[in-house]
Amino acid sequence: MHQADQIPSDALTIAYLTAGGAGMFCGSCMRDNTVARAMHHQGHDIHLLPMYTPIRVDEEDVSEKTLFYGGINVYMEQNVPGYRFLPDFVTRWLDQEWIIRWATSRGIETNAKQLGALTLSVLKGKDGNQRKEAQRLAKWVSQELRPQVINFSNMMIAGTAPLMKEKVDCPILVTLQGDDIFMDELPEPYRSQCFAQIRKLVDHVDGFITFSNYYADYMAEYFGIPRDKFHLVPLGIDLSDFPEKPSHRSTAERPPTIGYLARMAPEKGLHVLVDAFMHLREIPGLENAQLKIAGWAGPQQRPYLDEQFAKLREAGHFEGCEYLGTVDRHGKLAFLQSIDVLSVPTVYREPKGLFVLEAWSAGVPVVQPDHGAFPELIAATGGGHLVRPDDPIALAKKLAEVLVNRDGLQAMGAAASEKVRANFGADVAAAETVAIYRSLLARVAG
C-alpha cells in the first residue's frame, strides 16, 4: 500500500487478513478496511489481504488485489475428489476478481448450516483439504511482505496461524467480531469439532482484539481463551464525510421518522421493529409516523423482507414504510439526515454495532436492545436508550416517548456525535490497535 520511500522509520509492516462477504456489505470487512486505511494514513505499511471473495465497502477500498483462499477453489477442494491435487495453472484462474464477483452475484452466501465440513477443514490449515491455499498464503506473506505483525479478522480464517508462526515468527492477533454467531449455526458434529480445533489454535495466537468488555468476557469462556490475552479497542468509523457538527434538521414538515440500517436478515431484528412500528402508529399523535428501511437484501433474504411488507399491508400501515434498498455512501448519509431516531433491534448479542456509530456521527440518537455491545456504547456516548430485547411493545413505547420531543432527540444526537468524533474515529482505533501491536513486539523483544 505504501511506496518504500514513504514509510517512516518507526512504521510497522502489517499483514491484515479479512474475509469478504460474498458480494454483500459486511460490517466486519467494512470495519477492517476503515481501520487499515487509517493505519496507512498514519504511515504504516499495512496490507489488507482479502480471503474467499473481494470485500465490498462504501468507502475507498484499500484491500490488495491478490485474493487468497478464493471461494470457488476452496469449495472445489472440499467437494470435488482429486481437485486439490491439480496444478495451480489449472485452478488459479478461478481466483480472478471478476469470476468471484460473478459467482457471488448469483446469490451464493456463507450459510453456516451448509458449511460445517468446509469450516472444519479450513480451520485445520495445512492439514485440511485447503492445504495448498494455506501454503500459498504463508509463502506469500513470509516472502513478499515479511510483516512484523499478522492480524486475522476472525477465528474462522485463522487456521494458518501455526504455519504463519513457523514461516514468519511474529506476533499473531485475531480480531473477534461475531465468530460466535457463525459458530452457533454450524450443525453437529462439525460444531464440536470446530471448537476443538479452535482451542488448539488459541495457543498459536498472541492476542485477541474485541470492541467491548462484554464480548471479551463472553469469547474468553466461549473459546476457552485466557482473559489476559484480550485487548479492547474502539470499533472505529470513517468520519471524513460526516459533518463535524450535525446541523439542526427541520422537522416542521416531516412526520416522526424511525430508521433501520442493516442487512435484511432475521438476526438483525427487522421483524421486531416492524411489529413495534405497527404498535406505535396506534398511539394517539403518532398515527402518521414513518419507517425508513435501508440495507442489503440478497435472494435468500427477499422472502423474509416480503413477509415484513405483507404484515404492514395487512395491518394497513404499508403506506408509512419506505424501503430504500442497498444505499451507497452518499445514500447512507442522506438516509441518516432524513430520520429522527435509528433502531436495529438485533435478536442476537451484537459484538460491534457499526450502524450505531454511523447514526451518532450524523447526529441521530438510537433505541437499541439491552444486550451485547449496546449498553457499553450508549454509556460511553449518552446517545440513546435501551429496551428489553425482542419486545416490540416495549420498543414501541420507548420510540413514542422519545419522538414527542424531537428537539431533545437532536440535542442528544449532537452530543453523541461529539463523543464519537473524540473517541471512536478510525484514527483513534488505528492508533490504539498499533499500540497493542507494539506492546506485543516489545514483549517478544524483551
LINHUMO-V348966 format. One record per run of one state. SS is the DSSP state (@ for helix, = for strand, . for the rest). FROM is the first residue (numbers start at 1). TO is the last residue. If there is no record, write none. Layout:
BEGIN
[[SS	FROM	TO] [SS	FROM	TO]]
END
This chain:
BEGIN
[[.	1	3] [@	4	6] [.	7	12] [=	13	19] [.	20	26] [@	27	41] [.	42	44] [=	45	51] [.	52	62] [=	63	63] [.	64	67] [=	68	68] [.	69	70] [@	71	79] [.	80	82] [@	83	85] [.	86	87] [@	88	95] [.	96	96] [@	97	104] [.	105	111] [@	112	114] [.	115	115] [@	116	123] [.	124	124] [@	125	127] [.	128	130] [@	131	145] [.	146	148] [=	149	152] [.	153	154] [@	155	167] [.	168	170] [=	171	175] [.	176	178] [@	179	183] [.	184	189] [@	190	202] [.	203	206] [=	207	210] [.	211	212] [@	213	223] [.	224	226] [@	227	229] [=	230	232] [.	233	236] [=	237	237] [.	238	256] [=	257	261] [.	262	265] [@	266	268] [.	269	269] [@	270	280] [.	281	289] [=	290	294] [.	295	298] [@	299	315] [.	316	317] [@	318	320] [=	321	325] [.	326	328] [@	329	337] [.	338	340] [=	341	342] [.	343	353] [@	354	361] [.	362	364] [=	365	369] [.	370	373] [@	374	381] [.	382	383] [=	384	387] [.	388	391] [@	392	403] [.	404	405] [@	406	423] [.	424	424] [=	425	425] [@	426	445] [.	446	446]]
END
